[in-house]
């Protein structure tokens, strides 16, 4: 069925978002990301206490592709 679209305002569109007008059979947003963090980085709670001493986060990544995002029909 045809769609009649009035005035629109798009402020921002994220990396895996979809903006679609009219008819669509298949919508599939895809995105990937990689996070590096040292010890004690993702602690939650009111009073976190971590004793990690000397630490290093290895961010050296020799492989070219970690997670492939492919188009599927």
N, C-alpha and C positions, 0 to 999 in steps of 0.2 A: 504494500500500500504506500503510495507517495506520502512524503512528509512535508508539511509546510512549516518552515522555521522562521520565527520572528527575529527580533533583535537579540544578539548574544554578545557576551563579553567573556573572553577567556583570559584570565589573569596569568596563570602558569600551567604548564603541563609537565608532569614528571617523566622520568625515563621509561617507566613501564605503564604509562597511562594511555588511555584511548579517548580520542575525540572523534565521534562518529555522527554524521548527519545522513538521514535517509535510511534506506533498507540495507541490511547486512545479514549474511548467512552465518558467518563465523568470525568472531573476534577473539584474539588470543595475545594479550600483552606478555612480553618476555623481557627479563633483564637479569644480569648477573653482577655480583660484586665480590670483592675480596677484602678482608679486614686483617690488619696486623695489630697486635696489642701485646704488651709485655705482661709480666706476672702482676697480678693484683689490679688489672685494668678494669675488669667488668664486675667488681664487687658491688653488691647492693646491700642496703640496710641502713640503720641509723648510725651505728658506730662500728664501721668495718676496721678490723685490725689485721694487717698482713705483715708478715716477716719474710720477705723474699731475698734479702741479702743482695749480692751482686747478681744481676741478671741481664740478659741481652735478648732482643727479639730478632730472629733471623728473617730478614725481608728479602734475601737473595732468592730469586725464583728463576731457575734455568729453563723451565719448559715455557713454550710460547703461548700455548692455549691451555687454560685450566678447565673451563666449562664452556662448551660450545652452545650457542643459541642458534637453533636452526628453524627455518620456516617449515611448518607442517601444513599440508593441505588435507 
